[in-house]
Amino acid sequence: MKRFRPGVWLAAAVLVLLVLAAVAPSLFSGQDPLSVDSAQTLRPPSAAHLLGTDENGRDVLARIVHGTRTSLLLGFGAIAIALVFGGLLGLAAGLGNRIIENVIMRLSDIGLAFPELLLALVVITVAGGGTANAMLAIGVANIPSYARLVRAQTLAIRSSSYVEAAHALGLSGLRVVLRHVLPNAVKPVLILATIGVGTALVAGSALSFLGLGTPPPEPEWGSMLSTARNFISRAWWYGVFPGAAITLTVISVTVVGRALRLRSEGRTSW
């Protein structure tokens, strides 16, 4: 039954605000997230500092707002990497001969045998820490999943009637792939990838929490949580608000992603 879902619009509004914070953080906070003030160390929320300050007297709100760009980049960038390379591998497996398909799928099985975060840690060990390497590590860890999804879609589409009709009309194999197979194989995977952004964002925050992601003093939600755990008994706000930002973002991304999936299946309306 189709019905209006206000929760979806609320989640979408949260994502719009997050994108605005990533693009123009000055709209939400005019303070410098790197400005140290020893006289304001671990101050609770007040009119001067709405979300309090950290151990160096830096404004927590400013650091959360300016950390939005890095946190979103980790989530969306990692999924973009996984989608591009996983899509290419899945397409090759679905269109190639049995040897190519078996090689790609067996490699995917090996990748899927490891938890994504563990596989990301392996990549980080080889490539080193940092925001870019953390994004790469999470993306690589997700490639096997998207390769299998795209392969399954490709196998279903290549035997469809409209692809057979395109071949019968004399279209070249490359044109058939670009015009019919690729768009129809990737479209449903894109919707599922939206949900995967939330998982990737959590993984990026986890790597930063472990000290393998964004290095200090750059603001990032996971690294803020890592430092805040040392002051949890003295400054509850220091860890609560970055954690709330991660939770709210993941919930919003998941809600919007699931709504897109249901809408694509004709099972709901906005």
PyMOL commands that set and color helices and strands:
alter all, ss='L'
color gray80, all
select helices_A, chain A and resi 6-23+25-27+38-40+60-95+98-112+116-127+131-158+161-168+173-209+221-231+236-264
alter helices_A, ss='H'
color red, helices_A
deselect
rebuild
show_as cartoon
